[in-house]
Each structure stands twice: as C-alpha cells, then as structure tokens.
Amino acid sequence: MFLPFFFAIRGGALKDFSVEVGEVKSNDGNCCTMGLAEHLSGRKKAVVKRWFDIAVATYPAETQAFFTTQKDQFANPVGYTFSQGLEAIFDELLGTTDFDKITPFLDDLMRIRALQDTPPSQAVAFIFDLKGVVRAELRQAKTDLRSLDEEFESLEAKIDYIALLAFDGYMKCREKIYDIKATEFRNMTSKLVERANALFERHYREAGDKEKE
C-alpha cells in the first residue's frame, strides 16, 4: 500500500523518496527516518504530553485539569482514550507507521469529537499540531533541525495523511449520529401520529355513542 500520489508532489516533500506505508527509504535503500526517530524516542513522553494538552484544550479549564490528573480509565474515559490514542499513534509514527493500526485509535478519538458536535476543522486540528509539537520539543533539546529537514518533511507528510484519515472518520461518525437522530425523530413522529389517531378514534367513537343515546 502506498501513500496517495499528492504526497509525492506536496512541496517536493517526498519527491526523492519511494514511500511505502510502514517505511520511508531513500533512493539507495537505506532508512532515512532513523535519525529523527531516535531523537523523538528520547522525547516521547514530553511530546505526547504536550500533544495531549493541545488536543484537550478545547474543553473548559476545569475539565482539562480533570483529564490530565484523573488516570482511571472508567472515571475518565475521554482523557484515557486521548492519552492512549495519541501515544499509540506517535509510537506508530516512530516505528513502521502502519495506518491500519493507527485507524482504530483515530476512530475512537473522532467518535468523541463527533459527539461534541465539533466543527470538522477543529475536530482534526490537533493532528496537524503534532508538527509544531515535535519541532518545539527538539528545539528545546537543542537538536540540529537543519540536518533533519528531509526526514521532517517525510514525517509531516505522514501526519497530513493521518489528518485525512481522521477527517474521514469524523464525517462517518457524524453521519451515523445524524442517522440515529433521524431514526429517533421518525419513531417519535410515528408514535405521536399513532397517539393522535387513537385520540381521534376515541373521540369519534364517544361522539357516536352519545348520538345513539
């Protein structure tokens, strides 16, 4: 499976690479993301924490604090889902980048966003924010970013693709919610019509009985 063609022409980000899901290789066949992966592995905890803070920043301050401090999966299912999901996605980016493994975690995150009725742009914005988080953490570690430019471009292309997957997942969840609401509305309307018909029948029946009297 290969990334969509547009990545190959996106600002030249991947124009010199053969990009296959799970690995990015240079033309000589050597892995070109190893250096960046090693740098990021050492900053993983900080990267995921900062990314998590950005992802939940759309919630009120009190809720954000709860998501951050409450670690129990059942007491804090939303915070737990985000924490586990973001870490799993980041691990895949540092490893084989298997999008089939990433998608289930994205779906869980997008279900939460969809239930909040969040606009699509805001729902997936935190995916793109990972780019800035990575660069900020490496600058803080005084890493020479210039030597990693090509690897950053490849990583950012993957993040863009993950954002597209997230958008697809979000729209599917919203469609499902609309379907559920439409079904509930039809059922409610049907029950109201049945009740109205029953009342009319009762009224006419009682009126007919009185006429006979």
Secondary structure as UniProt FT lines:
FT   HELIX           6..9
FT   TURN            11..16
FT   STRAND          18..20
FT   TURN            21..22
FT   STRAND          23..25
FT   TURN            27..28
FT   HELIX           34..41
FT   TURN            42..43
FT   HELIX           44..55
FT   TURN            56..58
FT   HELIX           61..69
FT   TURN            73..75
FT   HELIX           77..94
FT   TURN            95..96
FT   HELIX           99..115
FT   TURN            116..117
FT   HELIX           120..140
FT   TURN            141..142
FT   HELIX           145..148
FT   HELIX           149..212
//
